[in-house]
């Protein structure tokens, strides 16, 4: 597990930041839900009592990220891999947020935040033990000095350029934090202290992927989001918490309607599993299904397999359909699956990953040929090879898995800011 504490000062009060944060969440939620395979589902949004931080607001959301990853990667992933779940407890000025992905069982992100009216100089806000402090990396963020990728730069969000029409604040100088320290009675200042724990427990890749998630999925997102919180202040300044709650209700209703519209014609089967004739389906089910009587029986009928059975097939493939006997471990199956992803990634380019917002064209195959041509013997050969080899130190493998996880985390910028 890689733990970092981010400290993000902003030239506003703690109360102002609460409105700015909530306004930004609902605005980004509207923008992100733009079509099938992308967007946000709000499953729950309710008050809670005596929870993390005391009393607050609990939300449970699902992020659909299908249109934000490369088409070659999207085509080989089950539907569970194209969603990230978020649970959040907001007892402002304390919040806690946790992210998980059903496809990546050993992956999680846990973020605790305190919002405090200072410039980020408190030594141990989270009351960490000496051992915990030794394993925690301190990473301060400056919304003025920290670089922004050229393709994400917007002059209206640049603190060195923006000046608020409502508050007359801005633009900010390079040494704006020091100016506040030298003149404490001037404009307000606050700091978001964020303790971020990233866990990706896959042997041979853990440290590199956890660093990738922190650098790309968290730090980069937080820099951009806090610049937006400052640059959008003419939109949220003057709003009350009641105004925000009304906006949240409108967004929740709008998102529910959009997601319902996208799912009207959705088939019962997983979209990334081919719906072939009976004989081909039997071959594939033998190749990837566990050897339980229920699944074997289902593969010999004309009835489509239940959704949960298909999901289980993907994550717990077995050798038992082969004459060779003994079942491989879950670790070896995961290793073989990731090796397959890495091989496919070699045929793609970085340009496809970073410019993967377009939909699938009419001539593009939705399912890769490797899946429709699999046979039981081919699969057993690949599994045995994966068992015999050690986990390779392959940069393509790491980048393939990291692309998916990092991209998933980047979609979460609309919440944890």
N, C-alpha and C positions, 0 to 999 in steps of 0.2 A: 504494500500500500504506500502510495506517495502522498504526503500531506504538505500542503502549503497554506500559509496565511497571507492573504492579499489585503492590503490597506489602500483604500481609494478615497482620498479627500475630495470634497466638492464645495464650491462657494455658495452654499444655501443652508437653511436650517434643517434640523431633523424632521420637523413637521412638514416643511415644504417637500422634502425628499419623499416622504410617504405618498403624497399626492402624485409627485412626478413618477414614481415607480409604478403605482397602480395604473396611472394613465397610460404609461408606456406599454404595460402588459396587454391591456385591452386593445390598444392601437395595433401592436404587432400581431396580435391574434387575428385581427381582421385581415391584415395584409398577408399573413402566411397561408390562410385558407383560400387557395386560388384555384383548386381543381381536384379531380379524383387522384388519390395517391399522395396528397399533401394536405397539411392543415392540422388543426387542433380540435380535439373533442374534450369538452368539459363534462366529466362524469358526475362530479360532486363539487358543490361550492356552498359551504354551510359554516355557521359559527361552531366553535367547540369550547368546552369549559374544562379547566384544570388539565390542560395538555402541555406540550412543549412550550415553555415560556409563559405559562399561565392560561389566560383566556385569549382566544383569537379566532382566525378564519382558516378553515381547512379546505383545501382544493385537491381534487384528484383528476388528472388530465392525461390524455393520450395524444402523443405527437405522431402524425403519419408523415414519414420522410421519403416515401417512395420516389417522388419526382426530384429529390435532391441528391441522388446518388447515381453513378454511371449506369447506363442501360445494361452493359455486360454483367455488372455485379447484381443489379436488380433482378435479372432474369434467372439467376441461380439460387436466389434466396427465397425461403418460405415467407409467407405473409407475416409471421411473428417477428421476423427480422426487420421489417419495415415500420416498426412502431417503437416508440420509447415512452415509458410510463413515468409520470411524475406525481409524487405526493408532497404537499407543502403545508406547513403549519406557520401561519403568519400571526404572531403575537407582537406586533411592532411596538417597540424598536428591536425586537428579537424575531428572527425567522429561522426556520429549518426546512430544507428541501432535499428530497432524495429521488434519484433517477435510476431506473433499471431498464434492461432490454430483455424480453423473454428469450430471444435467440441466443444471447451471450449470457449464460447462466452465472458465470463467475465475475460479472462486471457490475459495478455500482459506483455512483457518485453521491456523496453526502456533503451538504453545505450548511454550515451554521453561520449566521450573520448577526452582528450587533451594530446598530447605528448610533453613534455617539457624537455629541457636539464638541469635537476637538479636531486637530489637524493630523491625527494618526500617530500620536507619540506614546500611547499607553503600552506598557511592556507585556502584560499578560492578561488580556481581556477574557480569554477562555479558561483561565485558571488551569493551565496545563501543568502536569507534573514535570520535574526536571528531565525525566526520561523522554516524555512526550515532546518537550521543547527541543531536545537534541535532535529529534527526528522530524521537526517541522521547519520548513524553509520559509523565510520571510521574503515576500515579493511585493514591494510598494508599486502602485500604479499612479501615474500622473497623466490626466486627460489632455494636458497641453503638450508635454514632451514626448510621450510614448507614440511611436510611429503607427500609422494606419496604412494598410495596403492601398496602392494607387487606385485599384478598381473599386474600392469601397469609400474613397474620399469624397466628401460633399462639403463644399465651402460653407453652406448654411449650418453645418454641424461642427465646424472648426471653431474651438473656443478662442483662438487667436483672431478670429474674424467676426464671430457672432456678437451682436449687441441687442439686448432685449428692449423691445418697444414699451413693454409694460413695467419693467422694473428698472430700466436704464443700466442694468449690470452688463459688464463686458465692454470690449473684448478683454481677455485675460493675457497677462504678460507671461513670459517664460518662467519667471520666478514668483508667480502669483502666491504660492504657498508661503514663501518667506515673507512676502509683503503682508500677508494676514498675521503672521507671527509678530512682525514688527509693529503692526497696528491692530491689536486685538479688539478694539472697540469699533472697528469699521464694519464691513460687510460680514454676514454670518458665515460660518464654516462648519462642516460636519465630515465625519469619516465613516465609511462602511468597512468594518473589520470582518473579513470572510475567512473561515477555516474550511478548506476544501480537501476532502479525502477521496482519492480516486483509487479504486481497486480493480485490477484486471488479472485474475489469478490463473494465468495460463503459462506453464513452465516454458522458459526459453524466450518469452516475449514480454514478460510482465513489466520490467523496468522501462524499456523503450516505449511501449504503448502507453504506459501511465504518464511518461513525460510528454508524449505527443498529445494526449488528451488535455493535460494542463496547459501546454503552450498554445495549441490550436483551438481546442474546444472550450476552454475556460478563459484564459487570460485575454486572448484576442477578442472574444465575445464581450468580456467585461469592459475593455477599453472602448469598444464601439458603443455599447449600451449606455455607458455613463456620459460619453460625449453627446449622445442623443438626449439623455435626460436634461442636460444643460441647454442644448440647442433647441429643444422643443418647449422651453418654459413659457413662451407666449401662448401656447395651446393649453397648458394645464394650470398656469398661475391664476388664482382666484377661484378655482373649483373647490367644492367641499367634499367631504367623504361621502355624503349622500349623493352628490352628483356622480361620483365615481361608481358607487354601487349601482346606480341606475344604468350607467354605461356598461357595466359588467353584465347586468341582466340582458340588455339588448344584444350584447356580443354573444352570450351563451345561447340565446334563442336563435340568432343568425347562424351560429356555427352548427347547432343541432339541425337546423333546416338544410344547410348545405351538405352535411355529412349524410343525412337521410336521403337526400336527392342522389348523392354519389353511389349509395348502396342499393338503390331500387333494383337495378338490373344485375347486381352482383351474384354470381353463381354460388351454390353451396360449397363446391369444391374449392380448395386452395387455388388461386389463380396461377401460381407458378408450378403446379403439377399438371402434366398433360392429360387431357381427357380423351384417351385413345380407346379403340375398340377393346372388347373383352380380353382377347388373347394377349394383346400388348400390355394391358393393365395388369394381368396376372403375372407376366414376366417381371414387370417393374416392382410389383408389390412383393414378389419373392426376393428381389434384390435389396430392397430397403426396409422391409417390415420385420418386426420382431416375430419369433416363431411361437406365438401363442395361438391357442386353438381358435380364439375369437377372431384374430386377424386373418388366420389361414382360411377360416370359413368365409369371412367377408370377401377375400380376394377371389373366391370361386363363385361369386354370385354376380348378378347384373346390377345389384344395388351399389351406389357410390359409398365409399367409406365415410364414416362420420368425421367431422372436422377435427375432433380431438385425436382420433386414430391417425389421421394423416400427419398431424403435428408431431405425434409421438414417433411416427416412422422416420421423420427427418432427423430427430435428435437422438434416437437410440437405435440405430441400425444394428442388425445382428448377422452373424455368420450362420445361424442355424439353418437357413434355407440351403446352405451348401452341404455337400457330403463330408466336409472336413471336420465338422463338429464344433468344438469349443468356441464360445462367444468372445469377441474382443472387448477390451475395457472401453468405458465411455471416453476416457482420455485419448485412446488410440483412434477412435472414431472421429472425435473432434479434430485431432491432429490431421488425419487423412482428409477431412472435409476442408480444412484451412489450406492444405497443400494444393487441393484442387482449385480453390479460389485464387491462390497465388499464380498457378499456371495460366489460368484464364486472364489474370491481370496483365501478363506479359504482352498480350495482344492488344492492350489498350494503351492510351497515353494520358499524361497528366492533364492535357487539354480537355479530354473527355470528362475527367473527374471534376475539374473546376468549372466546367461549363456544361453541367448535366441537368439543366432546368427544362430542356425541351422534352416534349412527349415522344412516345414511340411512333416512328413513322409507319406508313402503311406497308412498306417493304421489309421492315425489320421483324425478325423472328422473335416471338415472345419467349419461346422456350429454346434453350441451347440444344444443339444436336447431341451433345454428350449424354443428356438425360434420356432422350427418346431412343437412343441406341444402346443403352446399358443392357447387359445381360447379367445373370447371377454369377457366372464364372468370371466375367470381367471384373465385377465388383469385388469378388473374393480375392482375386489376384492383387488388386490395388490395396485392399485392407491388409493382406499379409505383408506386402511391401512396406506399408506404413508401420506395421508392428516391428519389422526387422530393423528399420532405420531409426537413428536418433533424430530428435527434433532438429531440423537444420537451422543454421544461422543465416537465413535467406532474407535479404532486404526486401525482395518482392513479396514474400509471405507477410512480413511485418507491415509493409505499407498497405497490402490488401486488407488485412484485418483492421489496421489503424485507420484507413480511409473510411471504412464503414462506421467504426465507433466514433472517430473524430467528427465525421459528418453528422452523425446522430446527435452528438452533443452540441454542435454548432446550431442545430435547429432550436435548441432550448434557450437561445438568447432572449426570447420574448418573455421569459419568466425570471430567471435568476440573475438579477442585475444589482 
